[in-house]
Amino acid sequence: MIKTENVSGLRRGYTTGSCAAAASLAAASLLLLGEHMEQVSILTPKGIRLMLAVEDEESGDGWARCAVRKSAGDDPDITDGILVYACVSLTPDGKKKQGEARLWYSEPMSGEGPTLYLRGGEGIGRVTREGLSCPAGMWAINPVPRRMIFEQVAEVCRQAGGSAFRRIDAVWITLEIPEGRQLAEKTFNPRLGIVGGLSVLGTSGIVEPMSEPALLETIRLEIHQKALEGEENLLLIPGNYGERFLEKGLALPIERAVKCSNYIGAALDMASAEGMKSVLLVGHAGKLIKLAAGIMNTHSRVADGRMECLAAYGAACGASGEIVRQILDCITVDEALGLLEQEEGLLGRTMERIVQQIWGVLERRTAGKLQAEAVLFTNDRGLLGMTKGAGERIAWFRKEGLNE
């Protein structure tokens, strides 16, 4: 297990890639060396050595199968606690008949030794779109985990040695995550074009709690895929509220949208880098009002400013001192909007000023490299306001949807 913590004092975990490599090591040792291992030791690319418990060991004629349980440490990862299985066999069928021929990753051993083959089984996703680390049509087992798995099994093959072993032409490795298909529906995988299960991930072998770089990389990949598919106009939504309003409130195709979470500024930068011509940002006012204050990461732990913006622009549009004071004491945006509705026309004037300011902030962030527009709504009130070019973008996406 990992004993080290990261700089924030949170416990690190280890990736599905590390689990797969450790399970492959245990299964290969059982099959080729006859060794039953209660724990296996692997060195991760990050340089941290893991001692991982082996579970659910079983074997038969020409195959062995072992599992290692994933730990996410203090990271809120839905894969925490799942079992990652590796079945190592001397034939492509292994323990279970796989049916029709499938594509395998392969790597010849250096020097004498068998060729190693790797594939996904139950609960491992398949890649259907270009732009990811795995070719379209192949299993979602990323390059670093593949290398880790091949290294572990190759070392066992070298230990096995002997003339009898040298007559073996190939060793076949199949990964499985029994819960993978169900869990994958709660991840970004379907949006990225990974179907049927989870990805076997990890560049360092270690899970860093609350990994912001990992989430940003997911957003970047999705925008990159849109660009590879020839899209030049991007729909951007922070989360599920935006997705629902996109479909129900604006009648726009949700499959065209990319979720950017709180990283609005970063997503705009990525869209610009990919050569997008326009971005239409559709989001709940509880997040997008913050843009009026120049806040481009809208997570509450980074900054708030919602009530300050509503109070300031409300005052500029004629709100009384009492309403301004009450807005500053509000907890939710809808509560503050209710106060602005107490004076006729005040809410409309205030939102108009706010969206003008948001447009200016977006224009400065993109430096004129693309057209950036925004639409603000709340669940209770529906559409609240939009920047001056947003209507045109909405009409364009609706027309595109009709032409598909």
Disulfide bonds with the S-S distance in Angstrom:
none
